[in-house]
Amino acid sequence: MKRIIELYELHNQVIFRYFLRMTGNTEEARELTQETFYQVCLSIFRFKNQASLKTWLFSIARNVYLKRIRDGNKHKLLSFEDDIALPRPTLQELDSPAELLIQKEERERIQVALSQLSENARSVIILKEYEQQSYEEIAGVMGQTVNWVRVTFFRAKQQLGQVYREMEGDNDDK
């Protein structure tokens, strides 16, 4: 039990951030994080150190998320109650309140663009860019080959850029 508590204390924020970026909803992210660590409790005896502990945890988290989707609690369009897409700068780094507003709008556009990607593409982008996982770790989480992860990441970045540019074009028309 002590090991599970240590696991939770070390990794719950990372898993929560993953879910928050996937769903855009604080409550849903909390529920999914709780369910993930419940599943960890049930299956900790099966962990065999073949993958890193973090990879194993993200695999469970991803399966919990996919099960939620399969069970009919479909992913909702990302809300902006949770302003989470990019790290926030400190006040000293900001030039003005206008800068703050611009950066907030930028984070919101990125969240909307991310929501347009497939579940696999969004997961790969979040794990690589936000959670700083290696291609090998992501392959373990996704149950795919490293080459699949590289190709998916490349395509997801292209798709994200395209969606983002289209959104920018829509904003220019206004």
NORWO-V251020 format. One record per residue. N is the residue number from 1. RES is the residue in one small letter. PSI is psi in radians with two decimals (* if undefined). Layout:
n & res & psi
N & RES & PSI
N & RES & PSI
This chain:
n & res & psi
1 & m & -0.65
2 & k & -0.68
3 & r & -0.69
4 & i & -0.71
5 & i & -0.75
6 & e & -0.76
7 & l & -0.80
8 & y & -0.85
9 & e & -0.62
10 & l & -0.58
11 & h & -0.09
12 & n & -0.62
13 & q & -0.65
14 & v & -0.77
15 & i & -0.73
16 & f & -0.79
17 & r & -0.70
18 & y & -0.87
19 & f & -0.64
20 & l & -0.68
21 & r & -0.55
22 & m & -0.64
23 & t & -0.50
24 & g & 0.27
25 & n & 2.11
26 & t & -0.84
27 & e & -0.77
28 & e & -0.68
29 & a & -0.70
30 & r & -0.79
31 & e & -0.78
32 & l & -0.65
33 & t & -0.78
34 & q & -0.79
35 & e & -0.67
36 & t & -0.83
37 & f & -0.42
38 & y & -0.80
39 & q & -0.62
40 & v & -0.78
41 & c & -0.70
42 & l & -0.46
43 & s & 0.21
44 & i & -0.55
45 & f & -0.31
46 & r & -0.17
47 & f & 2.18
48 & k & 0.33
49 & n & 0.32
50 & q & -0.54
51 & a & 2.91
52 & s & 2.73
53 & l & -0.72
54 & k & -0.72
55 & t & -0.76
56 & w & -0.78
57 & l & -0.76
58 & f & -0.55
59 & s & -0.77
60 & i & -0.77
61 & a & -0.79
62 & r & -0.74
63 & n & -0.67
64 & v & -0.76
65 & y & -0.81
66 & l & -0.65
67 & k & -0.72
68 & r & -0.73
69 & i & -0.81
70 & r & -0.63
71 & d & 0.05
72 & g & -0.08
73 & n & 1.22
74 & k & 2.64
75 & h & 2.22
76 & k & 2.75
77 & l & 2.40
78 & l & 2.33
79 & s & 2.90
80 & f & 0.31
81 & e & -0.45
82 & d & 1.83
83 & d & 1.42
84 & i & 0.01
85 & a & -0.72
86 & l & 2.71
87 & p & 2.51
88 & r & 2.39
89 & p & 2.77
90 & t & 2.85
91 & l & -0.58
92 & q & -0.45
93 & e & -0.21
94 & l & 2.48
95 & d & -0.59
96 & s & 2.97
97 & p & -0.53
98 & a & -0.69
99 & e & -0.77
100 & l & -0.81
101 & l & -0.76
102 & i & -0.79
103 & q & -0.65
104 & k & -0.77
105 & e & -0.67
106 & e & -0.79
107 & r & -0.71
108 & e & -0.73
109 & r & -0.70
110 & i & -0.73
111 & q & -0.77
112 & v & -0.76
113 & a & -0.75
114 & l & -0.65
115 & s & -0.30
116 & q & -0.24
117 & l & 2.80
118 & s & 2.86
119 & e & -0.79
120 & n & -0.81
121 & a & -0.77
122 & r & -0.75
123 & s & -0.79
124 & v & -0.79
125 & i & -0.83
126 & i & -0.79
127 & l & -0.67
128 & k & -0.90
129 & e & -0.70
130 & y & -0.66
131 & e & -0.05
132 & q & 0.66
133 & q & 2.65
134 & s & 2.89
135 & y & -0.67
136 & e & -0.76
137 & e & -0.74
138 & i & -0.70
139 & a & -0.74
140 & g & -0.75
141 & v & -0.77
142 & m & -0.22
143 & g & 0.62
144 & q & 3.07
145 & t & 2.81
146 & v & -0.70
147 & n & -0.73
148 & w & -0.75
149 & v & -0.79
150 & r & -0.81
151 & v & -0.79
152 & t & -0.73
153 & f & -0.80
154 & f & -0.85
155 & r & -0.68
156 & a & -0.69
157 & k & -0.73
158 & q & -0.80
159 & q & -0.74
160 & l & -0.77
161 & g & -0.73
162 & q & -0.82
163 & v & -0.75
164 & y & -0.78
165 & r & -0.68
166 & e & -0.70
167 & m & -0.72
168 & e & -0.72
169 & g & -0.70
170 & d & -0.66
171 & n & -0.59
172 & d & -0.50
173 & d & -0.32
174 & k & *
